[in-house]
Amino acid sequence: MSNVAENAASVVALWRYPVKSMMGEELNAAEVTEQGVLGDRPYALVDAETGKVVSAKEPRKWAKLFELRASFLEPPLSGERLPHVRITFPDGRSMTTAERGLDEALSDVVGRRVAFATAAPDKPSLEEYWPDIEGLTYRETVTDEAMPEGTFFDLGLVHVLTTATLDRLRELHPQGRYEVRRFRPNIVVASAGSAGFVENEWVDRTLAIGKEVRLRVTGPCPRCVMTTLPQGDLPKDPGILRTAAQHNDANVGVYASVEQDGAIRRGDSVRLL
């Protein structure tokens, strides 16, 4: 799959995450706008003390985020105001973003005072913890990371991941459970006959997905401690990130910008232009 045009490549999974660092929604179809997948990370929590965006990249403060699940009450529609979100708590109860008392309920769960934010701060930033793993940019420290202005994204608008990369990581670390949800992509692509970290060869190229969508691959997706955290039945596993660091510069998948918007669906063809 060094050239996806040579193989039968297709979309096998679609995801969006209505609230940053919470569990998201798997989709059969989605709209892609110039701002990425419609409904992806439009909301986040903000630390009331520091004003920073809350992220599981600092799990010593925010690990509980992975026990919260966010889903839209109705499918979002392009050009219209986003619908409210339902947030499901670890004990099974839920609240919507239209209800009073949401900030207090969320603060109780995460253990710090937070506010639900529908718009990013002027200069959004977050704290990132770097575990002691060889190959990372930093080790055993916390850094302040700037985010794209006016958004709750880390770096890129759309995250694309191939099953070939997951298969390669499984070969390198067979004890690890390399499931898609660890990596929180928007689009998962499968291709017959592909092997290895194939997305590395896509940088500065365009992906044609289905009949309408065109994505420009802007660079690799550097991974962080979030990939190692427990979620659901997935255990904590530092080997997930260590393997990526040792064998692919800690990158898993790629980021992309949107050249042409439109609808995408599971099963859509994927071509490299």
Summary of the structure (lengths in Angstrom):
residues: 273
radius of gyration: 18.1
end to end distance: 13.1
largest distance: 53.8
contacts: 909
relative contact order: 0.21
helix: 20%
strand: 36%
